[in-house]
Amino acid sequence: MKVVVVGAGPAGLGAAYHLNKLGHSDWELYERDSHVGGLSASFVDEANFTWDVGGHVLFSHYDYFDQVVEGALKGQFYEHMRESWVRILGNWVPYPFQNNVRYLPDAARDLCVNGLKNLTADPVSTNNFKEWMDAVFGSGIVKYFMEPYNQKVWALPPEMMSKDWIAERVSVVDLARIEKNIAEAKDDISWGPNNMFKFPKHGGTGAIYAGIAADFVEKIHFDQELVSVDLKNKQVLFANGEYRPYDRFISSIPLDQLITKGVDVPEEIREASSQLVHNGAYVVGLGFRGKREDTKCWMYFPEDNCPFYRVTNFHNYSPNNVPDGDIDNYYSLMCETSYSPHKPVSKTEIIDDTIQGLINSGMIDESDRDKIVSRYLIDVPYAYPIPTTGRDAALAIIQPYLESHDVYSRGRFGAWKYEVGNMDHSFMQGVEVVDSILHDVQENTVLG
């Protein structure tokens, strides 16, 4: 069985790794870029700062993935206790926001607590993410954090989003717990699966995937952009004019692009594909001269005094993210701003707007402008596959059609499921689809 894999991000590498491990020799991996990693790649700028494609942290739900990462990094990683915060109303509030409203000014804190006390709607009967937020968090928390932050990160009105993706992504609320935290002046910061995370000592997140690919790099074809997929004749065409036949095709490129590249795809499938919604993001990396005394890992910014929704103290993840590992004399801030037709953002102005936003939000002082020694911009046209209210119906049409033609679309944008789109999820989607193809084993992650 000849297996062709397209896309050397986590999902494609997961498939390739597992094929290689199983000794199935008749497979090849094709990648559009000249490196592996996809959205989990890392880059070094001209000033020798290392940048990821947004804020990644390495944690896992899978022993298989843990073992693969351990082999790839060979013990060369740091382990951090998560320290994440929300910047709001001039205060720092520990994450998750809803468990730590005691940090807010009195009026805002009371509005948040009273909103929880006056909940009336049943979350189960809500129709979309906006209604679900109102039913679960109440008017105060929605006003100050949930609605403005989610509009910032998704770049889409929350009423257009489904509520069904939530799971472990959003900490729900316990009023008694919140009131106890207030009464006892207690921080509540351990929630979530990523309260401990790993990060490579060298090379950023991309070092994980470079290490994974090392054992089979000779089977990866770089600089090969997919042009078309002939589903009837089972062959793919690349931009260099080369055709490749397949028995099974595993794709981790965005699902809507895969449908666009399909030959003679029925109109019903193309129409369903048009219902898939995503946003983009600008990742602005700013390297500074000086020492930053700040132990935070990453920070959320719901307010409109800055364009970004998240900032990472990237020098805290590894000292080697700054020149010569010299965190006594350099630091780096990685800032993420989403965009979409609903929320346009100027690419030419985003770096300057980001710097001003850091000043407005109190992250840096005006005088720190002169300490900036590196400005780096990554444009990510596909950042988040958005779980809209129409997504699941579209996937229910598209995926069975593709699989009936022995095409398997997996990964963050291949499966188009944000809720199982972390690095570990995406890698395991690749692993599991190989087991499904070769051994008829049911996939679990993509069904999650």
GUKOL-147285 format. One record per residue (C-alpha): residue number from 1; x negated, y, z negated. Coordinates in nm, 3 decimals, padded with zeros to 5 digits. Layout:
<recs>
pos NUM	c1 X	c2 Y	c3 Z
...
</recs>
This chain:
<recs>
pos 1	c1 00.000	c2 00.000	c3 00.000
pos 2	c1 -00.154	c2 00.327	c3 00.115
pos 3	c1 -00.085	c2 00.608	c3 -00.134
pos 4	c1 -00.145	c2 00.970	c3 -00.036
pos 5	c1 -00.152	c2 01.227	c3 -00.317
pos 6	c1 -00.133	c2 01.601	c3 -00.250
pos 7	c1 -00.233	c2 01.853	c3 -00.515
pos 8	c1 -00.525	c2 01.812	c3 -00.758
pos 9	c1 -00.360	c2 01.975	c3 -01.057
pos 10	c1 -00.275	c2 01.773	c3 -01.369
pos 11	c1 -00.004	c2 01.562	c3 -01.201
pos 12	c1 -00.205	c2 01.477	c3 -00.892
pos 13	c1 -00.512	c2 01.399	c3 -01.101
pos 14	c1 -00.299	c2 01.186	c3 -01.331
pos 15	c1 -00.187	c2 00.980	c3 -01.034
pos 16	c1 -00.540	c2 00.957	c3 -00.893
pos 17	c1 -00.691	c2 00.866	c3 -01.229
pos 18	c1 -00.439	c2 00.587	c3 -01.286
pos 19	c1 -00.474	c2 00.450	c3 -00.932
pos 20	c1 -00.849	c2 00.443	c3 -00.980
pos 21	c1 -00.820	c2 00.283	c3 -01.324
pos 22	c1 -00.591	c2 00.011	c3 -01.189
pos 23	c1 -00.836	c2 -00.067	c3 -00.910
pos 24	c1 -00.590	c2 00.023	c3 -00.636
pos 25	c1 -00.839	c2 00.135	c3 -00.374
pos 26	c1 -00.616	c2 00.246	c3 -00.087
pos 27	c1 -00.543	c2 00.602	c3 -00.192
pos 28	c1 -00.667	c2 00.954	c3 -00.120
pos 29	c1 -00.612	c2 01.291	c3 -00.284
pos 30	c1 -00.583	c2 01.616	c3 -00.089
pos 31	c1 -00.621	c2 01.960	c3 -00.241
pos 32	c1 -00.562	c2 02.302	c3 -00.082
pos 33	c1 -00.832	c2 02.476	c3 -00.287
pos 34	c1 -01.202	c2 02.402	c3 -00.326
pos 35	c1 -01.162	c2 02.296	c3 -00.692
pos 36	c1 -00.940	c2 02.077	c3 -00.907
pos 37	c1 -00.708	c2 02.185	c3 -01.186
pos 38	c1 -00.428	c2 02.374	c3 -01.014
pos 39	c1 -00.268	c2 02.606	c3 -01.269
pos 40	c1 -00.505	c2 02.456	c3 -01.527
pos 41	c1 -00.823	c2 02.563	c3 -01.347
pos 42	c1 -01.066	c2 02.819	c3 -01.491
pos 43	c1 -01.280	c2 03.087	c3 -01.329
pos 44	c1 -01.593	c2 03.282	c3 -01.418
pos 45	c1 -01.596	c2 03.647	c3 -01.312
pos 46	c1 -01.891	c2 03.854	c3 -01.197
pos 47	c1 -01.960	c2 03.971	c3 -01.554
pos 48	c1 -01.977	c2 03.606	c3 -01.673
pos 49	c1 -01.646	c2 03.601	c3 -01.862
pos 50	c1 -01.444	c2 03.279	c3 -01.829
pos 51	c1 -01.069	c2 03.301	c3 -01.763
pos 52	c1 -00.785	c2 03.050	c3 -01.754
pos 53	c1 -00.474	c2 03.084	c3 -01.540
pos 54	c1 -00.275	c2 03.204	c3 -01.839
pos 55	c1 -00.270	c2 03.092	c3 -02.199
pos 56	c1 -00.323	c2 02.715	c3 -02.214
pos 57	c1 -00.372	c2 02.515	c3 -02.531
pos 58	c1 -00.451	c2 02.146	c3 -02.535
pos 59	c1 -00.214	c2 01.933	c3 -02.739
pos 60	c1 -00.050	c2 01.609	c3 -02.644
pos 61	c1 00.248	c2 01.380	c3 -02.687
pos 62	c1 00.064	c2 01.083	c3 -02.531
pos 63	c1 -00.216	c2 00.854	c3 -02.651
pos 64	c1 -00.306	c2 00.780	c3 -02.287
pos 65	c1 -00.368	c2 01.148	c3 -02.213
pos 66	c1 -00.561	c2 01.193	c3 -02.538
pos 67	c1 -00.798	c2 00.912	c3 -02.440
pos 68	c1 -00.847	c2 01.053	c3 -02.090
pos 69	c1 -00.927	c2 01.399	c3 -02.228
pos 70	c1 -01.167	c2 01.252	c3 -02.482
pos 71	c1 -01.352	c2 01.079	c3 -02.201
pos 72	c1 -01.356	c2 01.392	c3 -01.988
pos 73	c1 -01.486	c2 01.625	c3 -02.261
pos 74	c1 -01.710	c2 01.374	c3 -02.440
pos 75	c1 -01.655	c2 01.547	c3 -02.772
pos 76	c1 -01.742	c2 01.892	c3 -02.638
pos 77	c1 -01.439	c2 02.081	c3 -02.769
pos 78	c1 -01.327	c2 02.301	c3 -03.055
pos 79	c1 -01.017	c2 02.233	c3 -03.263
pos 80	c1 -00.814	c2 02.529	c3 -03.382
pos 81	c1 -00.527	c2 02.587	c3 -03.618
pos 82	c1 -00.273	c2 02.790	c3 -03.425
pos 83	c1 -00.240	c2 03.148	c3 -03.538
pos 84	c1 00.024	c2 03.318	c3 -03.325
pos 85	c1 00.211	c2 03.640	c3 -03.396
pos 86	c1 00.481	c2 03.868	c3 -03.262
pos 87	c1 00.411	c2 04.241	c3 -03.227
pos 88	c1 00.732	c2 04.430	c3 -03.300
pos 89	c1 00.842	c2 04.759	c3 -03.457
pos 90	c1 00.482	c2 04.841	c3 -03.534
pos 91	c1 00.441	c2 04.521	c3 -03.739
pos 92	c1 00.282	c2 04.180	c3 -03.693
pos 93	c1 00.534	c2 03.901	c3 -03.756
pos 94	c1 00.405	c2 03.542	c3 -03.776
pos 95	c1 00.544	c2 03.299	c3 -03.518
pos 96	c1 00.812	c2 03.169	c3 -03.513
pos 97	c1 00.972	c2 03.511	c3 -03.544
pos 98	c1 01.306	c2 03.388	c3 -03.677
pos 99	c1 01.144	c2 03.217	c3 -03.978
pos 100	c1 00.941	c2 03.523	c3 -04.074
pos 101	c1 01.176	c2 03.820	c3 -04.047
pos 102	c1 01.062	c2 03.929	c3 -04.394
pos 103	c1 00.782	c2 04.117	c3 -04.215
pos 104	c1 01.030	c2 04.349	c3 -04.043
pos 105	c1 01.134	c2 04.690	c3 -04.172
pos 106	c1 01.424	c2 04.653	c3 -04.418
pos 107	c1 01.702	c2 04.762	c3 -04.180
pos 108	c1 01.591	c2 04.528	c3 -03.901
pos 109	c1 01.536	c2 04.240	c3 -04.145
pos 110	c1 01.885	c2 04.283	c3 -04.290
pos 111	c1 02.040	c2 04.296	c3 -03.943
pos 112	c1 01.871	c2 03.968	c3 -03.855
pos 113	c1 01.987	c2 03.795	c3 -04.173
pos 114	c1 02.342	c2 03.931	c3 -04.150
pos 115	c1 02.362	c2 03.820	c3 -03.789
pos 116	c1 02.287	c2 03.465	c3 -03.902
pos 117	c1 02.545	c2 03.488	c3 -04.179
pos 118	c1 02.815	c2 03.595	c3 -03.933
pos 119	c1 02.771	c2 03.329	c3 -03.668
pos 120	c1 03.102	c2 03.203	c3 -03.529
pos 121	c1 03.042	c2 03.041	c3 -03.189
pos 122	c1 02.966	c2 02.672	c3 -03.146
pos 123	c1 02.629	c2 02.632	c3 -02.966
pos 124	c1 02.751	c2 02.309	c3 -02.806
pos 125	c1 03.031	c2 02.489	c3 -02.623
pos 126	c1 02.809	c2 02.764	c3 -02.479
pos 127	c1 02.761	c2 02.785	c3 -02.103
pos 128	c1 02.416	c2 02.937	c3 -02.062
pos 129	c1 02.100	c2 03.041	c3 -02.242
pos 130	c1 02.232	c2 03.388	c3 -02.330
pos 131	c1 02.545	c2 03.249	c3 -02.494
pos 132	c1 02.336	c2 02.985	c3 -02.672
pos 133	c1 02.099	c2 03.250	c3 -02.814
pos 134	c1 02.394	c2 03.451	c3 -02.945
pos 135	c1 02.551	c2 03.142	c3 -03.102
pos 136	c1 02.231	c2 03.017	c3 -03.267
pos 137	c1 02.040	c2 03.330	c3 -03.368
pos 138	c1 02.299	c2 03.602	c3 -03.416
pos 139	c1 02.296	c2 03.964	c3 -03.311
pos 140	c1 01.987	c2 04.082	c3 -03.498
pos 141	c1 01.733	c2 03.821	c3 -03.388
pos 142	c1 01.872	c2 03.832	c3 -03.036
pos 143	c1 01.845	c2 04.212	c3 -03.027
pos 144	c1 01.492	c2 04.240	c3 -03.159
pos 145	c1 01.323	c2 03.934	c3 -03.017
pos 146	c1 01.507	c2 03.659	c3 -02.833
pos 147	c1 01.669	c2 03.861	c3 -02.555
pos 148	c1 01.392	c2 04.113	c3 -02.478
pos 149	c1 01.116	c2 03.855	c3 -02.502
pos 150	c1 01.291	c2 03.598	c3 -02.284
pos 151	c1 01.374	c2 03.858	c3 -02.021
pos 152	c1 01.007	c2 03.952	c3 -02.020
pos 153	c1 00.872	c2 03.600	c3 -01.988
pos 154	c1 01.128	c2 03.454	c3 -01.746
pos 155	c1 01.182	c2 03.772	c3 -01.540
pos 156	c1 01.542	c2 03.658	c3 -01.506
pos 157	c1 01.863	c2 03.748	c3 -01.691
pos 158	c1 01.916	c2 03.477	c3 -01.958
pos 159	c1 02.278	c2 03.428	c3 -01.855
pos 160	c1 02.144	c2 03.275	c3 -01.531
pos 161	c1 01.953	c2 03.013	c3 -01.730
pos 162	c1 02.070	c2 02.680	c3 -01.865
pos 163	c1 02.058	c2 02.605	c3 -02.237
pos 164	c1 01.968	c2 02.239	c3 -02.181
pos 165	c1 01.588	c2 02.280	c3 -02.162
pos 166	c1 01.547	c2 02.398	c3 -02.521
pos 167	c1 01.437	c2 02.086	c3 -02.715
pos 168	c1 01.105	c2 02.157	c3 -02.891
pos 169	c1 01.042	c2 02.477	c3 -02.695
pos 170	c1 01.242	c2 02.704	c3 -02.927
pos 171	c1 01.251	c2 02.686	c3 -03.304
pos 172	c1 01.613	c2 02.704	c3 -03.413
pos 173	c1 01.712	c2 02.853	c3 -03.745
pos 174	c1 01.782	c2 02.751	c3 -04.101
pos 175	c1 01.941	c2 03.041	c3 -04.290
pos 176	c1 01.862	c2 02.901	c3 -04.633
pos 177	c1 01.501	c2 02.853	c3 -04.532
pos 178	c1 01.478	c2 03.209	c3 -04.401
pos 179	c1 01.632	c2 03.356	c3 -04.716
pos 180	c1 01.393	c2 03.151	c3 -04.930
pos 181	c1 01.099	c2 03.280	c3 -04.725
pos 182	c1 01.218	c2 03.635	c3 -04.787
pos 183	c1 01.275	c2 03.582	c3 -05.159
pos 184	c1 00.941	c2 03.412	c3 -05.213
pos 185	c1 00.745	c2 03.629	c3 -04.965
pos 186	c1 00.643	c2 03.305	c3 -04.798
pos 187	c1 00.495	c2 03.263	c3 -04.451
pos 188	c1 00.648	c2 02.988	c3 -04.237
pos 189	c1 00.402	c2 02.921	c3 -03.958
pos 190	c1 00.358	c2 02.548	c3 -03.904
pos 191	c1 00.649	c2 02.485	c3 -03.666
pos 192	c1 00.594	c2 02.326	c3 -03.328
pos 193	c1 00.387	c2 02.058	c3 -03.158
pos 194	c1 00.092	c2 02.287	c3 -03.088
pos 195	c1 00.013	c2 02.405	c3 -03.441
pos 196	c1 -00.322	c2 02.233	c3 -03.390
pos 197	c1 -00.489	c2 02.247	c3 -03.050
pos 198	c1 -00.817	c2 02.171	c3 -02.879
pos 199	c1 -01.018	c2 02.380	c3 -02.636
pos 200	c1 -01.331	c2 02.289	c3 -02.435
pos 201	c1 -01.658	c2 02.435	c3 -02.558
pos 202	c1 -01.765	c2 02.522	c3 -02.203
pos 203	c1 -01.582	c2 02.592	c3 -01.879
pos 204	c1 -01.237	c2 02.684	c3 -02.006
pos 205	c1 -00.936	c2 02.457	c3 -01.963
pos 206	c1 -01.059	c2 02.371	c3 -01.615
pos 207	c1 -01.343	c2 02.169	c3 -01.771
pos 208	c1 -01.090	c2 01.904	c3 -01.871
pos 209	c1 -00.982	c2 01.842	c3 -01.512
pos 210	c1 -01.330	c2 01.869	c3 -01.365
pos 211	c1 -01.431	c2 01.599	c3 -01.613
pos 212	c1 -01.134	c2 01.380	c3 -01.524
pos 213	c1 -01.203	c2 01.411	c3 -01.152
pos 214	c1 -01.574	c2 01.332	c3 -01.183
pos 215	c1 -01.524	c2 00.955	c3 -01.158
pos 216	c1 -01.346	c2 00.970	c3 -00.822
pos 217	c1 -01.442	c2 01.305	c3 -00.672
pos 218	c1 -01.555	c2 01.134	c3 -00.351
pos 219	c1 -01.189	c2 01.050	c3 -00.281
pos 220	c1 -01.073	c2 01.411	c3 -00.315
pos 221	c1 -01.044	c2 01.606	c3 00.008
pos 222	c1 -01.081	c2 01.976	c3 -00.069
pos 223	c1 -00.970	c2 02.276	c3 00.138
pos 224	c1 -00.690	c2 02.071	c3 00.291
pos 225	c1 -00.361	c2 02.258	c3 00.305
pos 226	c1 -00.047	c2 02.056	c3 00.371
pos 227	c1 00.143	c2 02.178	c3 00.677
pos 228	c1 00.419	c2 01.925	c3 00.729
pos 229	c1 00.561	c2 01.595	c3 00.608
pos 230	c1 00.720	c2 01.363	c3 00.864
pos 231	c1 00.951	c2 01.162	c3 00.640
pos 232	c1 01.076	c2 00.935	c3 00.918
pos 233	c1 00.732	c2 00.833	c3 01.047
pos 234	c1 00.560	c2 00.854	c3 00.707
pos 235	c1 00.274	c2 01.083	c3 00.788
pos 236	c1 00.147	c2 01.417	c3 00.665
pos 237	c1 -00.024	c2 01.690	c3 00.866
pos 238	c1 -00.290	c2 01.922	c3 00.728
pos 239	c1 -00.396	c2 02.266	c3 00.849
pos 240	c1 -00.713	c2 02.129	c3 01.009
pos 241	c1 -00.497	c2 01.926	c3 01.247
pos 242	c1 -00.551	c2 01.590	c3 01.079
pos 243	c1 -00.262	c2 01.347	c3 01.033
pos 244	c1 -00.261	c2 01.095	c3 00.750
pos 245	c1 -00.017	c2 00.802	c3 00.734
pos 246	c1 00.117	c2 00.680	c3 00.402
pos 247	c1 00.328	c2 00.407	c3 00.250
pos 248	c1 00.397	c2 00.617	c3 -00.060
pos 249	c1 00.348	c2 00.991	c3 -00.087
pos 250	c1 00.302	c2 01.164	c3 -00.425
pos 251	c1 00.333	c2 01.542	c3 -00.406
pos 252	c1 00.266	c2 01.793	c3 -00.683
pos 253	c1 00.307	c2 02.106	c3 -00.471
pos 254	c1 00.615	c2 02.319	c3 -00.552
pos 255	c1 00.927	c2 02.123	c3 -00.464
pos 256	c1 01.083	c2 02.404	c3 -00.262
pos 257	c1 00.766	c2 02.426	c3 -00.050
pos 258	c1 00.768	c2 02.050	c3 00.003
pos 259	c1 01.123	c2 02.068	c3 00.138
pos 260	c1 01.026	c2 02.358	c3 00.366
pos 261	c1 00.741	c2 02.148	c3 00.507
pos 262	c1 00.964	c2 01.844	c3 00.563
pos 263	c1 01.043	c2 01.746	c3 00.922
pos 264	c1 01.414	c2 01.707	c3 01.003
pos 265	c1 01.526	c2 01.753	c3 00.643
pos 266	c1 01.909	c2 01.771	c3 00.627
pos 267	c1 02.065	c2 02.111	c3 00.571
pos 268	c1 02.224	c2 01.989	c3 00.248
pos 269	c1 01.878	c2 01.926	c3 00.103
pos 270	c1 01.744	c2 02.260	c3 00.222
pos 271	c1 02.042	c2 02.435	c3 00.068
pos 272	c1 01.986	c2 02.257	c3 -00.264
pos 273	c1 01.620	c2 02.359	c3 -00.251
pos 274	c1 01.719	c2 02.723	c3 -00.210
pos 275	c1 01.880	c2 02.700	c3 -00.554
pos 276	c1 01.545	c2 02.639	c3 -00.723
pos 277	c1 01.421	c2 02.956	c3 -00.893
pos 278	c1 01.073	c2 03.045	c3 -01.014
pos 279	c1 00.884	c2 03.350	c3 -01.130
pos 280	c1 00.529	c2 03.465	c3 -01.078
pos 281	c1 00.273	c2 03.609	c3 -01.316
pos 282	c1 -00.024	c2 03.840	c3 -01.318
pos 283	c1 -00.298	c2 03.727	c3 -01.551
pos 284	c1 -00.519	c2 04.023	c3 -01.639
pos 285	c1 -00.850	c2 03.938	c3 -01.803
pos 286	c1 -01.025	c2 04.227	c3 -01.977
pos 287	c1 -01.378	c2 04.181	c3 -02.107
pos 288	c1 -01.498	c2 04.428	c3 -02.370
pos 289	c1 -01.831	c2 04.518	c3 -02.520
pos 290	c1 -01.820	c2 04.500	c3 -02.898
pos 291	c1 -01.708	c2 04.265	c3 -03.175
pos 292	c1 -01.339	c2 04.201	c3 -03.241
pos 293	c1 -01.242	c2 04.116	c3 -03.598
pos 294	c1 -00.914	c2 03.940	c3 -03.526
pos 295	c1 -00.844	c2 03.575	c3 -03.603
pos 296	c1 -00.520	c2 03.551	c3 -03.404
pos 297	c1 -00.500	c2 03.300	c3 -03.119
pos 298	c1 -00.221	c2 03.445	c3 -02.910
pos 299	c1 00.044	c2 03.713	c3 -02.955
pos 300	c1 00.394	c2 03.776	c3 -02.818
pos 301	c1 00.516	c2 04.121	c3 -02.712
pos 302	c1 00.895	c2 04.161	c3 -02.673
pos 303	c1 00.899	c2 04.541	c3 -02.657
pos 304	c1 00.894	c2 04.760	c3 -02.346
pos 305	c1 00.589	c2 04.966	c3 -02.444
pos 306	c1 00.369	c2 04.716	c3 -02.258
pos 307	c1 00.415	c2 04.506	c3 -01.943
pos 308	c1 00.282	c2 04.177	c3 -02.078
pos 309	c1 00.472	c2 03.917	c3 -02.276
pos 310	c1 00.167	c2 03.742	c3 -02.420
pos 311	c1 -00.196	c2 03.825	c3 -02.499
pos 312	c1 -00.465	c2 03.573	c3 -02.592
pos 313	c1 -00.778	c2 03.649	c3 -02.791
pos 314	c1 -00.964	c2 03.430	c3 -02.546
pos 315	c1 -01.302	c2 03.471	c3 -02.714
pos 316	c1 -01.153	c2 03.299	c3 -03.021
pos 317	c1 -01.091	c2 02.978	c3 -02.824
pos 318	c1 -01.459	c2 02.936	c3 -02.740
pos 319	c1 -01.750	c2 03.178	c3 -02.776
pos 320	c1 -01.863	c2 03.058	c3 -02.434
pos 321	c1 -01.570	c2 03.242	c3 -02.277
pos 322	c1 -01.781	c2 03.559	c3 -02.305
pos 323	c1 -02.130	c2 03.626	c3 -02.161
pos 324	c1 -02.401	c2 03.412	c3 -02.322
pos 325	c1 -02.156	c2 03.301	c3 -02.592
pos 326	c1 -02.228	c2 03.632	c3 -02.766
pos 327	c1 -01.906	c2 03.708	c3 -02.956
pos 328	c1 -02.093	c2 03.955	c3 -03.174
pos 329	c1 -02.125	c2 04.183	c3 -02.874
pos 330	c1 -01.838	c2 04.082	c3 -02.641
pos 331	c1 -01.472	c2 03.988	c3 -02.664
pos 332	c1 -01.201	c2 03.906	c3 -02.413
pos 333	c1 -00.826	c2 03.965	c3 -02.397
pos 334	c1 -00.614	c2 03.767	c3 -02.150
pos 335	c1 -00.278	c2 03.930	c3 -02.078
pos 336	c1 00.019	c2 03.777	c3 -01.893
pos 337	c1 00.296	c2 03.967	c3 -01.716
pos 338	c1 00.575	c2 03.793	c3 -01.527
pos 339	c1 00.740	c2 03.917	c3 -01.209
pos 340	c1 01.029	c2 03.825	c3 -00.982
pos 341	c1 01.283	c2 03.993	c3 -00.752
pos 342	c1 01.478	c2 04.067	c3 -01.072
pos 343	c1 01.168	c2 04.221	c3 -01.234
pos 344	c1 00.925	c2 04.366	c3 -00.979
pos 345	c1 00.575	c2 04.457	c3 -01.099
pos 346	c1 00.311	c2 04.651	c3 -00.905
pos 347	c1 00.005	c2 04.439	c3 -00.836
pos 348	c1 -00.206	c2 04.745	c3 -00.765
pos 349	c1 -00.114	c2 04.906	c3 -01.098
pos 350	c1 -00.093	c2 04.606	c3 -01.330
pos 351	c1 -00.451	c2 04.628	c3 -01.462
pos 352	c1 -00.417	c2 04.996	c3 -01.555
pos 353	c1 -00.068	c2 04.933	c3 -01.695
pos 354	c1 -00.202	c2 04.645	c3 -01.901
pos 355	c1 -00.478	c2 04.858	c3 -02.052
pos 356	c1 -00.227	c2 05.129	c3 -02.141
pos 357	c1 00.005	c2 04.864	c3 -02.286
pos 358	c1 -00.273	c2 04.735	c3 -02.511
pos 359	c1 -00.318	c2 05.088	c3 -02.640
pos 360	c1 00.057	c2 05.147	c3 -02.680
pos 361	c1 00.103	c2 04.826	c3 -02.876
pos 362	c1 -00.193	c2 04.889	c3 -03.105
pos 363	c1 -00.408	c2 04.609	c3 -02.971
pos 364	c1 -00.690	c2 04.847	c3 -02.882
pos 365	c1 -00.766	c2 05.216	c3 -02.931
pos 366	c1 -00.789	c2 05.479	c3 -02.662
pos 367	c1 -01.164	c2 05.487	c3 -02.716
pos 368	c1 -01.187	c2 05.118	c3 -02.625
pos 369	c1 -01.129	c2 05.202	c3 -02.259
pos 370	c1 -01.496	c2 05.289	c3 -02.236
pos 371	c1 -01.592	c2 04.946	c3 -02.372
pos 372	c1 -01.427	c2 04.752	c3 -02.087
pos 373	c1 -01.699	c2 04.579	c3 -01.886
pos 374	c1 -01.484	c2 04.339	c3 -01.684
pos 375	c1 -01.144	c2 04.359	c3 -01.518
pos 376	c1 -01.019	c2 04.036	c3 -01.363
pos 377	c1 -00.682	c2 03.969	c3 -01.199
pos 378	c1 -00.526	c2 03.635	c3 -01.113
pos 379	c1 -00.201	c2 03.644	c3 -00.916
pos 380	c1 00.007	c2 03.332	c3 -00.989
pos 381	c1 00.299	c2 03.326	c3 -00.740
pos 382	c1 00.442	c2 03.014	c3 -00.906
pos 383	c1 00.418	c2 03.055	c3 -01.285
pos 384	c1 00.732	c2 02.903	c3 -01.440
pos 385	c1 00.993	c2 02.677	c3 -01.277
pos 386	c1 01.301	c2 02.835	c3 -01.429
pos 387	c1 01.572	c2 02.609	c3 -01.575
pos 388	c1 01.867	c2 02.790	c3 -01.420
pos 389	c1 02.226	c2 02.679	c3 -01.459
pos 390	c1 02.215	c2 02.528	c3 -01.108
pos 391	c1 01.878	c2 02.354	c3 -01.132
pos 392	c1 01.984	c2 02.008	c3 -01.243
pos 393	c1 02.252	c2 01.982	c3 -00.974
pos 394	c1 01.995	c2 02.074	c3 -00.710
pos 395	c1 01.742	c2 01.821	c3 -00.840
pos 396	c1 02.009	c2 01.551	c3 -00.845
pos 397	c1 02.040	c2 01.594	c3 -00.468
pos 398	c1 01.679	c2 01.656	c3 -00.370
pos 399	c1 01.484	c2 01.395	c3 -00.566
pos 400	c1 01.691	c2 01.087	c3 -00.465
pos 401	c1 01.668	c2 01.196	c3 -00.102
pos 402	c1 01.290	c2 01.223	c3 -00.118
pos 403	c1 01.249	c2 00.895	c3 -00.303
pos 404	c1 01.466	c2 00.718	c3 -00.048
pos 405	c1 01.187	c2 00.814	c3 00.195
pos 406	c1 00.910	c2 00.698	c3 -00.044
pos 407	c1 00.818	c2 01.056	c3 -00.139
pos 408	c1 00.770	c2 01.132	c3 -00.509
pos 409	c1 00.756	c2 01.493	c3 -00.621
pos 410	c1 00.608	c2 01.525	c3 -00.968
pos 411	c1 00.433	c2 01.774	c3 -01.196
pos 412	c1 00.517	c2 02.119	c3 -01.330
pos 413	c1 00.658	c2 02.243	c3 -00.999
pos 414	c1 00.694	c2 01.908	c3 -00.827
pos 415	c1 00.955	c2 01.789	c3 -01.077
pos 416	c1 01.067	c2 02.149	c3 -01.136
pos 417	c1 01.126	c2 02.085	c3 -01.506
pos 418	c1 00.975	c2 02.347	c3 -01.733
pos 419	c1 01.061	c2 02.144	c3 -02.043
pos 420	c1 00.823	c2 01.866	c3 -01.934
pos 421	c1 00.576	c2 02.091	c3 -01.756
pos 422	c1 00.289	c2 02.115	c3 -02.005
pos 423	c1 -00.051	c2 01.977	c3 -01.907
pos 424	c1 00.006	c2 01.648	c3 -02.087
pos 425	c1 00.354	c2 01.606	c3 -01.944
pos 426	c1 00.237	c2 01.683	c3 -01.592
pos 427	c1 -00.061	c2 01.447	c3 -01.610
pos 428	c1 00.159	c2 01.167	c3 -01.742
pos 429	c1 00.414	c2 01.224	c3 -01.468
pos 430	c1 00.135	c2 01.133	c3 -01.227
pos 431	c1 00.041	c2 00.826	c3 -01.431
pos 432	c1 00.399	c2 00.707	c3 -01.468
pos 433	c1 00.494	c2 00.750	c3 -01.102
pos 434	c1 00.202	c2 00.525	c3 -01.006
pos 435	c1 00.330	c2 00.257	c3 -01.243
pos 436	c1 00.675	c2 00.301	c3 -01.094
pos 437	c1 00.548	c2 00.268	c3 -00.738
pos 438	c1 00.314	c2 -00.025	c3 -00.796
pos 439	c1 00.490	c2 -00.215	c3 -01.074
pos 440	c1 00.851	c2 -00.090	c3 -01.076
pos 441	c1 00.811	c2 00.045	c3 -01.431
pos 442	c1 01.064	c2 00.309	c3 -01.530
pos 443	c1 00.928	c2 00.662	c3 -01.564
pos 444	c1 00.999	c2 00.831	c3 -01.897
pos 445	c1 00.853	c2 01.181	c3 -01.886
pos 446	c1 01.025	c2 01.307	c3 -01.573
pos 447	c1 01.357	c2 01.185	c3 -01.710
pos 448	c1 01.302	c2 01.375	c3 -02.036
</recs>
